[in-house]
């Protein structure tokens, strides 16, 4: 079960990178899985949200005021 969970986190990170989140904004699987650096996890989610709001391609359906648009 642990391996499957870590694999799913890795798949999320790959999808976020394919969507356009930069490697410098990405957390490591262990950061989330072991709770070592939750601030890095939050930075990744904020970068992903900002990118989705900026692209405005219909993938983000939440409140766009939660994230800043990228220049």
C-alpha positions in Angstrom: 0.0 0.0 0.0 2.8 2.4 0.8 4.4 1.9 -2.5 1.1 2.5 -4.3 0.6 5.8 -2.4 4.1 7.0 -3.2 3.6 6.1 -6.8 0.4 8.1 -7.0 2.2 11.2 -5.5 4.9 10.7 -8.1 2.2 10.6 -10.9 0.7 13.8 -9.5 4.2 15.5 -9.7 4.7 14.3 -13.2 1.3 15.6 -14.3 2.0 19.0 -12.6 5.4 19.2 -14.4 3.7 18.3 -17.7 1.2 21.0 -17.1 4.0 23.6 -16.7 4.9 23.8 -13.0 8.7 24.4 -12.9 11.0 21.9 -11.1 12.0 24.5 -8.6 8.4 24.8 -7.5 8.0 21.0 -7.0 8.2 19.1 -3.8 9.7 15.7 -3.4 7.5 12.7 -2.8 9.0 12.2 0.7 8.1 15.8 1.6 4.4 14.9 1.5 4.5 11.2 2.4 6.5 11.7 5.6 5.4 15.2 6.3 8.9 16.5 6.2 8.4 19.8 4.3 4.7 20.7 4.0 5.7 24.2 3.0 7.2 22.8 -0.2 4.0 20.9 -0.8 2.0 24.1 -0.3 4.3 26.0 -2.7 3.7 23.3 -5.4 0.0 23.6 -5.0 0.1 27.4 -5.1 2.3 27.3 -8.3 -0.1 24.8 -9.9 -3.1 26.9 -9.0 -1.5 30.1 -10.3 -0.6 28.4 -13.5 -4.1 27.1 -14.0 -5.6 30.5 -13.4 -3.1 32.1 -15.8 -3.7 29.6 -18.5 -7.5 29.9 -18.1 -7.9 26.6 -20.1 -10.9 25.4 -18.2 -9.1 22.9 -15.9 -9.5 25.1 -12.8 -13.1 25.7 -11.8 -12.6 27.3 -8.4 -12.4 30.8 -7.2 -9.7 32.5 -9.3 -9.1 35.0 -6.5 -7.3 32.3 -4.5 -4.3 32.5 -6.8 -2.2 35.2 -8.4 -1.9 35.2 -12.2 1.6 34.8 -13.5 3.1 37.5 -15.7 
